[in-house]
Amino acid sequence: MKLVVDIQKSLGGFRLETAFTAEDGVTGLLGASGCGKSMALKCIAGVVTPDEGHISLDGVTLFDSAKHINLRPQQRHVGYLFQNYALFPNMTVQQNILTGLRHENAQAVRASAYAEAIRLFGLSGLEKRRPSQLSGGQQQRVALARILVNRPQLLMLDEPFSALDTHLREKLQLEMKDLLATYGGPALMVTHSRDEAYRLCSRIALMENGTLLTLRPTKRLFADPGTSAAARMTGCKNISRAEKRGEHELFATDWGVTFKTAQPLRDGLTGVGIRAHYFNERAAENRYPIMLEEILEEPFEFTIPFRYAGQSKDTPSLWWRLPKEQRPNLAECTLGVAPANVLPLYDGCPYPNNV
């Protein structure tokens, strides 16, 4: 099953211009609020009509501006979980789920699909309750059950955990991972949480200002983001301008230090990133004296802003994170970083999509 999207949509002063392909598994659309993630889902679902482009699912054209094709939402075989779940407040759990089977005429099929949904989503005993009598997690499971009984070819989740508190959010993420594995088809999940995307998505598409920057396997994206924008969006706190000095050596302009890299450097190098937890007092390479600015204590770790000894005062401080049991030596501190943890950054992403 393959989803192909290549669309443009202008709304007020905002323009969405995105093209990507998604196959089986969960593809995350990650970006800040207002970057166009939810609008992309609405265009795919048929709730919003693009100005130009085409959308196809499993070889079937859902939208094509040149051919004047625009299937209605109910013709697209797409399941769409809204942020607020969109349950019918005056209906019971049973009635809400059965609305997903309203086009199924065979009573035996309806009964079997409903019973399987109750079992799969752990809703036994809640069948006669209304949404107002359910917890946030229970409401989410009912909404998903209503979608999946209809066997959609594509599942889309719009910020599925945004309305939940932290404890419930983490619990339901584990449940969601199992449910998505059971579904098996292609799924798109909109989120602004990189942790959420990392846990649940096999691939991540980074979006910024209406544009898709890159689409890559999740672990590869975090290990080697490739651009300053991708490094920042995946949580890298320390980014400097950089110059290539050799095949495996760069100079961090803002920090005034040289780093050796594990991977060979390409032409077009513009920056370097080092994640805050990559610094280590015991690392033997890329080791320089630093000046600690303060120690910020958190429940399970320290966050420490610092500067390299020769760093210019008009450049931003760096961030170092370490577990509490590794409290740093305040009298004299020298930090190193393994060459494999030095992230070279380029103008444009050096990797094609899905690599």
QUIVEN-V788054 format. One line per field, one symbol per residue. psi: psi as a letter, one per 20 degrees, with the letter a starting at -180 (. if undefined). A space follows every 10 residues. Layout:
psi = ???
This chain:
psi = pppppnqqpp ocjqppnqpr ppaqrpppop rrpjijghhg ghghijhppq hraqpqokip phpohhjlpn qqgiiilppo orhjhkqohj qrgghgghhi jhjohohhgg gghghhgggh jljpijhjqr hijqrghggg hgggghghhj mqipppooli jhjqrgghgh ghhgghgghh hhghaqqpop qjohgggghi phqpppqplj pogqorpghh ghhmhhrggh ggijjohopq qqqpiahkpq poghikqqqq qgqqprqjpi rqqpqhjhqp hiphrlpqqr ophrooprhj rqpoprqqhj pqijqqrrpp pqqhilpqoh gpppqrpqhi joopqrgqpi prqj.
